[in-house]
Amino acid sequence: MTLLDLFDAALADRAAAVAYGDISYRELHAGAARVARKLREAGLDEGERISLYTENRIGFVYAYLAALRLGAIVIPTNVLYRAGELEFILGNAQARFALVSEQTKPNVAGLREPPKLIDAGDVERWAIDASIEPLAEFPRRSPGDTAVIIYTSGTTGRPKGAMLTHDNLATICSQLIASWRWRSHDVLLIALPLFHLHGLAAALNTTLAVGGRIVVHERFDAKLILAALRGGEITMFFGVPTMYVRLLEQADAAAIPQLRLYVSGSAALSAETHVAFEQRFGAQILERYGATEFGFPLSNRYGGPRVPGAVGVPVPGAAVRIVDPASSATLADGEIGELLVRGPNVFKGYWGNPEATAAAFFVDDAGLQWYRSGDLAQYDAENDVYRIVGRIKELIITGGFNVYPREVEDELERYPGVRAAAVVGAPDPARGELPVAFVEVDAGFDTEACQATLRERLASFKIPKEIHVIDVLPRNAMGKIEKPRLRELIRG
């Protein structure tokens, strides 16, 4: 099965139904076919890579569908990325095309070797231009063909491009449809970025596969989201924990509607937020667990219980196990170890990086291949749920985005006067964690000027909340910086 097979089935059954905003399935797919013709004329061929580097808008969706039809490989690209990140990602993927907006175009146009730019506004005009004949014939896709490459920092080295196949994405859709009892009459509201797997695979793809309707906001604004939720049409809302914290803050004077389903993911939802939401509004948030490399293999049960602080049970077709990180021996219930994931939802590997791909998998005695998540988990037998209790390495997750400390440290150490730097995560009730930096510097170091430079080089969520000047960074006998001691300083 391919993702396009699911989209075609929904189109056949729901042609006149509204798909995105107020656009019908017939209009959406016909518009994408017009865009496909223009992209082919521009030179986008089967197997080519195209970066979709734009904020949430209908042009992103048209270009996404058109590229998939053409057999191209889509690279959803974080709009907060700047020159340093874009140069690596677009160069690594050898992306010859990039969809841009007025907001993002300057960041790509200024690269040393910029790709061919496609304006999102032009895409939106092409989609509704009746003089453009929709492309009618497309290359046939196979389930194992790569559909998207999503770059994920992980915990070591440069960002890695996770290759998700048509079968991976179709499986993720099927798993969520079954687990969350998704139906064609559902209307989903999101303000999640479409370049993120949560917004792209869980929200957009699954809506278009089931024949439902998606209402997309460009960004999260608690007041606007509350107004939309109270409009009476919305049946589901997907968000990250920070969004639920903000909704709780904004909804003091009026109740949040009891939708059919509220889902939280991309970072750990605190038990306190889960309980507060239910107590104040009578709605239980359904928390799930996922990652770019394997979709969403664990979810709290739709029919309950939804256990605060837990991520539920395996979705249909997915399997997990908890092992000792060193020996890969399976652990007993209640013991904490690394979570391994297996199933057709698991990606095919990292683009152009066979070494990282090989290191990411473990083959058991039965010959079954498991993906090493890098997350520490525990099976709670009493409640029959899994819990994520930490991360093996130093990845910082802030508001659902991954921050790799070494990347920030490299940029800090490029700044004049910084001799050494270390970045760690500081607990934050709204965003989960925030990056905090400790630096050894020469006299005359200007913290504000350093942060201004970082804002030119890195996405905003990677900028350290605080930069602490320290005489000597703590090191062990081997000269390695002891980050646990820095975390102790943060906690006081």
DOKETOR-682152 format. One record per residue (C-alpha): residue in three letters; z, x, y. Coordinates in steps of 0.02 Angstrom, whole numbers, always signed. Each point is the difference from the previous one (the first is absolute). Layout:
N
<"Ala"; <Z; X; Y>>
...
***
This chain:
492
<"Met"; <+0; +0; +0>>
<"Thr"; <-35; +60; +176>>
<"Leu"; <+79; -54; +162>>
<"Leu"; <-167; -72; +53>>
<"Asp"; <-2; -110; -156>>
<"Leu"; <+160; -82; +61>>
<"Phe"; <-68; -19; +176>>
<"Asp"; <-160; -80; -66>>
<"Ala"; <+97; -124; -106>>
<"Ala"; <+103; -56; +150>>
<"Leu"; <-158; -14; +106>>
<"Ala"; <-82; -110; -132>>
<"Asp"; <+149; -116; -9>>
<"Arg"; <+55; +1; +182>>
<"Ala"; <-155; +30; +106>>
<"Ala"; <+48; -127; +134>>
<"Ala"; <+186; +43; +0>>
<"Val"; <+75; +107; +138>>
<"Ala"; <+25; +181; -54>>
<"Tyr"; <+51; +107; +150>>
<"Gly"; <+64; -76; +162>>
<"Asp"; <-122; -145; +23>>
<"Ile"; <-148; +80; -91>>
<"Ser"; <-58; -81; -162>>
<"Tyr"; <-34; +93; -161>>
<"Arg"; <-186; -35; +20>>
<"Glu"; <+1; +68; +178>>
<"Leu"; <+106; +151; -45>>
<"His"; <-109; +60; -143>>
<"Ala"; <-163; -40; +89>>
<"Gly"; <+63; +99; +150>>
<"Ala"; <+45; +145; -114>>
<"Ala"; <-176; -4; -73>>
<"Arg"; <-74; +14; +174>>
<"Val"; <+115; +146; +37>>
<"Ala"; <-51; +79; -165>>
<"Arg"; <-182; -4; +55>>
<"Lys"; <+42; +89; +163>>
<"Leu"; <+110; +128; -87>>
<"Arg"; <-137; +38; -126>>
<"Glu"; <-124; +23; +143>>
<"Ala"; <+127; +121; +75>>
<"Gly"; <-4; +100; -161>>
<"Leu"; <+155; -59; -94>>
<"Asp"; <-49; +13; -182>>
<"Glu"; <+81; -21; -169>>
<"Gly"; <+140; +126; -25>>
<"Glu"; <+11; +46; +185>>
<"Arg"; <+173; -2; +80>>
<"Ile"; <+37; -102; +156>>
<"Ser"; <+163; +7; +96>>
<"Leu"; <+62; -165; +68>>
<"Tyr"; <+100; +64; +147>>
<"Thr"; <+38; -154; +102>>
<"Glu"; <+140; -120; +34>>
<"Asn"; <+12; -170; -87>>
<"Arg"; <-154; -100; +50>>
<"Ile"; <-140; -96; -84>>
<"Gly"; <-117; +148; +20>>
<"Phe"; <+108; +98; -122>>
<"Val"; <-20; -139; -129>>
<"Tyr"; <-188; -17; +22>>
<"Ala"; <-24; +189; -15>>
<"Tyr"; <+116; +10; -150>>
<"Leu"; <-93; -136; -95>>
<"Ala"; <-170; +69; +49>>
<"Ala"; <+44; +177; -55>>
<"Leu"; <+64; -61; -168>>
<"Arg"; <-160; -98; -27>>
<"Leu"; <-104; +154; +38>>
<"Gly"; <+96; +102; -127>>
<"Ala"; <+75; +111; +134>>
<"Ile"; <+179; +62; -11>>
<"Val"; <+117; -63; +135>>
<"Ile"; <+132; +112; +80>>
<"Pro"; <+127; -112; +90>>
<"Thr"; <+67; +113; +137>>
<"Asn"; <+163; -17; +94>>
<"Val"; <-36; -38; +183>>
<"Leu"; <+149; +106; +51>>
<"Tyr"; <-81; +157; -69>>
<"Arg"; <-57; +129; +125>>
<"Ala"; <-110; +155; -1>>
<"Gly"; <+96; +107; -123>>
<"Glu"; <+12; -137; -130>>
<"Leu"; <-176; -67; +26>>
<"Glu"; <-82; +170; -14>>
<"Phe"; <+78; +28; -170>>
<"Ile"; <-24; -175; -73>>
<"Leu"; <-179; -28; +57>>
<"Gly"; <-47; +177; -45>>
<"Asn"; <+82; -9; -171>>
<"Ala"; <-88; -164; -42>>
<"Gln"; <-163; +60; +80>>
<"Ala"; <-10; -166; +90>>
<"Arg"; <-165; -9; +95>>
<"Phe"; <+41; -168; +80>>
<"Ala"; <+149; -73; +92>>
<"Leu"; <+31; -175; +65>>
<"Val"; <+88; +17; +167>>
<"Ser"; <+61; -108; +143>>
<"Glu"; <+20; +35; +184>>
<"Gln"; <+178; +54; -41>>
<"Thr"; <-41; +123; -139>>
<"Lys"; <-174; +64; +47>>
<"Pro"; <+61; +143; +114>>
<"Asn"; <+104; +73; -141>>
<"Val"; <-151; +15; -116>>
<"Ala"; <-132; +41; +130>>
<"Gly"; <+99; +154; +50>>
<"Leu"; <+3; +77; -174>>
<"Arg"; <-94; +162; -29>>
<"Glu"; <-115; -86; -126>>
<"Pro"; <+12; -187; +37>>
<"Pro"; <-75; -125; -122>>
<"Lys"; <-128; -129; +52>>
<"Leu"; <+95; -132; +97>>
<"Ile"; <-20; -186; -31>>
<"Asp"; <+75; -109; +135>>
<"Ala"; <+108; -144; -64>>
<"Gly"; <-63; -108; +142>>
<"Asp"; <-179; +28; -56>>
<"Val"; <+50; -47; -178>>
<"Glu"; <+73; -163; +62>>
<"Arg"; <-159; -41; +95>>
<"Trp"; <-111; +43; -149>>
<"Ala"; <+101; -115; -112>>
<"Ile"; <-42; -155; +102>>
<"Asp"; <-175; +48; +56>>
<"Ala"; <-116; -125; -86>>
<"Ser"; <-150; +111; +34>>
<"Ile"; <+66; +129; -123>>
<"Glu"; <-51; -44; -177>>
<"Pro"; <+149; +17; -118>>
<"Leu"; <-28; +135; -130>>
<"Ala"; <-27; -89; -166>>
<"Glu"; <-4; +139; -131>>
<"Phe"; <+139; +122; -31>>
<"Pro"; <+33; +135; -130>>
<"Arg"; <+102; -61; -148>>
<"Arg"; <+176; +68; -1>>
<"Ser"; <+97; +48; -156>>
<"Pro"; <+187; -26; -24>>
<"Gly"; <+31; +187; -2>>
<"Asp"; <-92; +35; +163>>
<"Thr"; <+107; +60; +143>>
<"Ala"; <+14; -135; +133>>
<"Val"; <+123; +77; +124>>
<"Ile"; <+83; +166; +34>>
<"Ile"; <+167; -16; +87>>
<"Tyr"; <+80; +160; +60>>
<"Thr"; <+184; +17; -37>>
<"Ser"; <+108; +145; +54>>
<"Gly"; <+111; -5; -153>>
<"Thr"; <+136; +131; +3>>
<"Thr"; <-90; +167; -8>>
<"Gly"; <-152; +77; +79>>
<"Arg"; <-139; -80; +99>>
<"Pro"; <-39; -187; -13>>
<"Lys"; <-84; -47; -164>>
<"Gly"; <-137; -129; -19>>
<"Ala"; <+51; -129; -130>>
<"Met"; <-155; -72; -83>>
<"Leu"; <+18; -184; -42>>
<"Thr"; <-136; -77; -106>>
<"His"; <-72; -174; +2>>
<"Asp"; <+98; -36; -159>>
<"Asn"; <+161; +66; +79>>
<"Leu"; <-19; -115; +150>>
<"Ala"; <-55; -150; -105>>
<"Thr"; <+151; +27; -114>>
<"Ile"; <+118; +7; +149>>
<"Cys"; <-70; -166; +61>>
<"Ser"; <+21; -81; -170>>
<"Gln"; <+177; +65; -18>>
<"Leu"; <+54; -69; +168>>
<"Ile"; <-86; -167; -25>>
<"Ala"; <+96; -24; -162>>
<"Ser"; <+166; +71; +59>>
<"Trp"; <+9; -92; +166>>
<"Arg"; <-87; -161; -56>>
<"Trp"; <-133; +25; +133>>
<"Arg"; <-118; -147; +19>>
<"Ser"; <-156; -39; +101>>
<"His"; <+96; -116; +116>>
<"Asp"; <+116; +141; +57>>
<"Val"; <-11; +65; +178>>
<"Leu"; <+66; +177; +21>>
<"Leu"; <+58; +71; +167>>
<"Ile"; <+9; +188; +18>>
<"Ala"; <+18; +128; +138>>
<"Leu"; <-12; +142; -126>>
<"Pro"; <-136; +129; +35>>
<"Leu"; <-155; -26; -106>>
<"Phe"; <-16; +188; -24>>
<"His"; <+160; -3; -104>>
<"Leu"; <-1; -52; -184>>
<"His"; <+124; -140; +36>>
<"Gly"; <-116; -78; +128>>
<"Leu"; <-164; +41; -87>>
<"Ala"; <+34; -26; -186>>
<"Ala"; <+146; -122; -1>>
<"Ala"; <-48; -106; +150>>
<"Leu"; <-187; +7; +36>>
<"Asn"; <-72; +33; -173>>
<"Thr"; <+110; -125; -91>>
<"Thr"; <-30; -136; +128>>
<"Leu"; <-189; +22; -17>>
<"Ala"; <+16; +5; -190>>
<"Val"; <+101; -160; -15>>
<"Gly"; <-98; -96; +131>>
<"Gly"; <+143; -20; +123>>
<"Arg"; <+11; +28; +186>>
<"Ile"; <+69; +151; +93>>
<"Val"; <+59; +1; +180>>
<"Val"; <+9; +179; +66>>
<"His"; <+89; +62; +156>>
<"Glu"; <-51; +167; +73>>
<"Arg"; <+180; +56; +13>>
<"Phe"; <+174; -68; -32>>
<"Asp"; <+80; -96; +144>>
<"Ala"; <+153; -95; -60>>
<"Lys"; <-18; -140; +128>>
<"Leu"; <-184; -28; -38>>
<"Ile"; <+30; +7; -187>>
<"Leu"; <+141; -127; +13>>
<"Ala"; <-111; -117; +100>>
<"Ala"; <-137; +15; -131>>
<"Leu"; <+122; -28; -143>>
<"Arg"; <+61; -159; +84>>
<"Gly"; <-177; -66; +21>>
<"Gly"; <+7; -90; -167>>
<"Glu"; <-152; +77; -87>>
<"Ile"; <+72; +163; -67>>
<"Thr"; <+65; +2; -179>>
<"Met"; <+29; +188; -25>>
<"Phe"; <+53; +149; +105>>
<"Phe"; <-9; +183; -53>>
<"Gly"; <+92; +135; +96>>
<"Val"; <+99; +161; -6>>
<"Pro"; <+191; +2; +19>>
<"Thr"; <-11; +42; +186>>
<"Met"; <-92; -163; +31>>
<"Tyr"; <+137; -102; -83>>
<"Val"; <+131; +88; +104>>
<"Arg"; <-97; -44; +158>>
<"Leu"; <-23; -181; -55>>
<"Leu"; <+187; -15; -26>>
<"Glu"; <+28; +68; +175>>
<"Gln"; <-125; -119; +81>>
<"Ala"; <+44; -158; -95>>
<"Asp"; <+178; -25; +61>>
<"Ala"; <-42; -162; +89>>
<"Ala"; <-111; -78; -131>>
<"Ala"; <-19; +6; -188>>
<"Ile"; <-139; +95; -85>>
<"Pro"; <-107; -122; -101>>
<"Gln"; <+30; -8; -187>>
<"Leu"; <-172; +56; -58>>
<"Arg"; <-51; +0; -181>>
<"Leu"; <+13; +189; -6>>
<"Tyr"; <+65; +144; +104>>
<"Val"; <-41; +173; -72>>
<"Ser"; <+69; +169; +52>>
<"Gly"; <-61; +170; -53>>
<"Ser"; <-58; +176; +51>>
<"Ala"; <+181; +54; +27>>
<"Ala"; <+169; -49; -69>>
<"Leu"; <+66; -167; +62>>
<"Ser"; <+186; +14; +27>>
<"Ala"; <+110; -120; -96>>
<"Glu"; <+81; -45; +167>>
<"Thr"; <-166; -58; +73>>
<"His"; <-42; -96; -159>>
<"Val"; <+167; -92; +2>>
<"Ala"; <-2; -31; +189>>
<"Phe"; <-174; -76; -9>>
<"Glu"; <+50; -118; -138>>
<"Gln"; <+166; -50; +78>>
<"Arg"; <-73; -36; +171>>
<"Phe"; <-166; -77; -47>>
<"Gly"; <+15; -57; -179>>
<"Ala"; <-148; +109; -53>>
<"Gln"; <+8; +135; -132>>
<"Ile"; <-112; +150; +32>>
<"Leu"; <-94; +59; -154>>
<"Glu"; <+6; +190; -5>>
<"Arg"; <-129; +99; -97>>
<"Tyr"; <-32; +184; -34>>
<"Gly"; <-163; +92; +16>>
<"Ala"; <-96; +154; +53>>
<"Thr"; <-177; +47; +44>>
<"Glu"; <-31; +75; -172>>
<"Phe"; <+47; -152; -104>>
<"Gly"; <+8; -157; +103>>
<"Phe"; <+151; -112; -28>>
<"Pro"; <+64; +16; -179>>
<"Leu"; <+174; -72; +32>>
<"Ser"; <+46; -163; +84>>
<"Asn"; <+151; -111; +8>>
<"Arg"; <-32; -161; -93>>
<"Tyr"; <-81; -141; +96>>
<"Gly"; <+112; -126; -88>>
<"Gly"; <+153; +110; +23>>
<"Pro"; <+122; +74; -2>>
<"Arg"; <-51; +112; +144>>
<"Val"; <+134; +132; -5>>
<"Pro"; <+42; +85; +167>>
<"Gly"; <-35; +186; -7>>
<"Ala"; <-109; -17; -156>>
<"Val"; <-188; +6; -23>>
<"Gly"; <-9; -114; -150>>
<"Val"; <-98; +16; -161>>
<"Pro"; <-175; +58; -52>>
<"Val"; <-143; -113; +51>>
<"Pro"; <-123; -56; -135>>
<"Gly"; <-96; +147; -71>>
<"Ala"; <+111; +135; +76>>
<"Ala"; <+128; +105; -94>>
<"Val"; <+138; +113; +65>>
<"Arg"; <+127; +117; -77>>
<"Ile"; <+140; +110; +68>>
<"Val"; <+6; +180; -56>>
<"Asp"; <+93; +160; +32>>
<"Pro"; <-102; +85; +138>>
<"Ala"; <+15; +169; -85>>
<"Ser"; <-28; -42; -183>>
<"Ser"; <-92; -168; +14>>
<"Ala"; <+117; -67; -134>>
<"Thr"; <+27; -187; +14>>
<"Leu"; <+171; -44; +71>>
<"Ala"; <+120; -137; -53>>
<"Asp"; <+27; -158; +101>>
<"Gly"; <+101; +34; +156>>
<"Glu"; <-44; +184; +11>>
<"Ile"; <-92; +62; +153>>
<"Gly"; <-164; +92; -24>>
<"Glu"; <-180; +9; +53>>
<"Leu"; <-101; -160; -10>>
<"Leu"; <-163; +14; -96>>
<"Val"; <-138; -131; +15>>
<"Arg"; <-144; -45; -116>>
<"Gly"; <-135; -134; +0>>
<"Pro"; <-175; -40; +65>>
<"Asn"; <+74; -8; +174>>
<"Val"; <+29; +190; -1>>
<"Phe"; <-128; +100; +99>>
<"Lys"; <-129; +119; -76>>
<"Gly"; <+60; +156; +90>>
<"Tyr"; <-6; +98; +163>>
<"Trp"; <-167; +30; +82>>
<"Gly"; <-59; +178; -29>>
<"Asn"; <+171; +55; -61>>
<"Pro"; <+6; +13; -190>>
<"Glu"; <+156; +108; +5>>
<"Ala"; <+99; -132; +94>>
<"Thr"; <-70; -135; -113>>
<"Ala"; <+54; +92; -157>>
<"Ala"; <+174; +31; +71>>
<"Ala"; <+20; -184; +43>>
<"Phe"; <-11; -61; -180>>
<"Phe"; <+106; +16; -155>>
<"Val"; <-68; -32; -175>>
<"Asp"; <+131; -60; -124>>
<"Asp"; <+11; +29; -188>>
<"Ala"; <-105; -154; -32>>
<"Gly"; <-140; +67; +110>>
<"Leu"; <+33; -124; +140>>
<"Gln"; <-26; +61; +178>>
<"Trp"; <+134; -37; +131>>
<"Tyr"; <-3; +31; +186>>
<"Arg"; <+149; +95; +69>>
<"Ser"; <+57; -100; +152>>
<"Gly"; <+120; +130; +69>>
<"Asp"; <+125; -141; +30>>
<"Leu"; <+171; -8; -78>>
<"Ala"; <+36; -167; -81>>
<"Gln"; <+128; -89; -108>>
<"Tyr"; <-13; -147; -117>>
<"Asp"; <+136; -128; +29>>
<"Ala"; <+19; -83; -170>>
<"Glu"; <+124; -130; +60>>
<"Asn"; <-123; -74; +124>>
<"Asp"; <-157; +55; -94>>
<"Val"; <-74; +85; +153>>
<"Tyr"; <-49; +173; +56>>
<"Arg"; <+73; +86; +152>>
<"Ile"; <-74; +143; +101>>
<"Val"; <+143; +114; +47>>
<"Gly"; <-83; +148; +85>>
<"Arg"; <-142; +126; -1>>
<"Ile"; <-8; +160; -95>>
<"Lys"; <-71; +98; +144>>
<"Glu"; <+7; -12; +187>>
<"Leu"; <-121; -136; +48>>
<"Ile"; <+58; -98; +152>>
<"Ile"; <-51; -184; +6>>
<"Thr"; <+13; -74; +173>>
<"Gly"; <-48; -182; +27>>
<"Gly"; <-110; +4; -155>>
<"Phe"; <-94; +160; +49>>
<"Asn"; <+17; +166; -91>>
<"Val"; <+50; +155; +96>>
<"Tyr"; <-18; +167; -87>>
<"Pro"; <+126; +119; +83>>
<"Arg"; <-103; +158; -28>>
<"Glu"; <-144; -72; +101>>
<"Val"; <+115; -31; +149>>
<"Glu"; <+83; +169; -22>>
<"Asp"; <-170; +86; +3>>
<"Glu"; <-41; -82; +166>>
<"Leu"; <+171; +44; +71>>
<"Glu"; <-19; +181; -51>>
<"Arg"; <-170; +6; +85>>
<"Tyr"; <+87; -39; +165>>
<"Pro"; <+38; +155; +107>>
<"Gly"; <+180; +56; -15>>
<"Val"; <+41; -88; -163>>
<"Arg"; <+49; +129; -131>>
<"Ala"; <+43; -117; -142>>
<"Ala"; <+14; -188; -27>>
<"Ala"; <+69; -122; -126>>
<"Val"; <-28; -188; -2>>
<"Val"; <+111; -123; -94>>
<"Gly"; <+21; -188; -6>>
<"Ala"; <+140; -85; +95>>
<"Pro"; <+55; -173; -56>>
<"Asp"; <-58; -142; +113>>
<"Pro"; <+45; -184; -29>>
<"Ala"; <-168; -66; +60>>
<"Arg"; <-127; +128; -60>>
<"Gly"; <+91; +69; -151>>
<"Glu"; <-9; +180; +60>>
<"Leu"; <-54; +96; +153>>
<"Pro"; <-56; +182; +3>>
<"Val"; <+119; +120; +86>>
<"Ala"; <-40; +183; +33>>
<"Phe"; <+107; +156; +9>>
<"Val"; <-78; +154; +81>>
<"Glu"; <+39; +183; +32>>
<"Val"; <-78; +43; +168>>
<"Asp"; <-22; +133; +131>>
<"Ala"; <+77; -16; +173>>
<"Gly"; <-86; -125; +114>>
<"Phe"; <-50; -123; -136>>
<"Asp"; <-39; -172; +75>>
<"Thr"; <+38; -143; -121>>
<"Glu"; <-93; -133; +98>>
<"Ala"; <-156; +107; +19>>
<"Cys"; <+3; +36; -186>>
<"Gln"; <+9; -185; -42>>
<"Ala"; <-144; -35; +120>>
<"Thr"; <-106; +127; -94>>
<"Leu"; <+48; -77; -167>>
<"Arg"; <-58; -170; +63>>
<"Glu"; <-172; +75; +26>>
<"Arg"; <-5; +72; -176>>
<"Leu"; <+89; -127; -109>>
<"Ala"; <+17; -186; -29>>
<"Ser"; <+143; -78; +99>>
<"Phe"; <+103; -40; -155>>
<"Lys"; <+4; +185; -45>>
<"Ile"; <+73; +56; +167>>
<"Pro"; <+182; +53; -22>>
<"Lys"; <+121; -122; +78>>
<"Glu"; <+105; +149; +53>>
<"Ile"; <-29; +187; +7>>
<"His"; <+162; +97; -20>>
<"Val"; <+3; +182; +55>>
<"Ile"; <+104; +101; -122>>
<"Asp"; <+44; +185; +5>>
<"Val"; <-35; +32; -183>>
<"Leu"; <-66; -121; -129>>
<"Pro"; <+108; -2; -157>>
<"Arg"; <-81; +96; -143>>
<"Asn"; <+44; +43; -177>>
<"Ala"; <-3; +173; -77>>
<"Met"; <-186; -15; -30>>
<"Gly"; <-32; -40; +183>>
<"Lys"; <-42; -183; -30>>
<"Ile"; <+62; -121; +132>>
<"Glu"; <+138; -110; -67>>
<"Lys"; <-50; -172; +59>>
<"Pro"; <+150; -91; -76>>
<"Arg"; <+110; +93; +124>>
<"Leu"; <-110; -61; +142>>
<"Arg"; <+15; -178; -62>>
<"Glu"; <+189; +21; +3>>
<"Leu"; <-11; +51; +184>>
<"Ile"; <-96; -160; +38>>
<"Arg"; <+129; -108; -86>>
<"Gly"; <+140; +91; +91>>
***
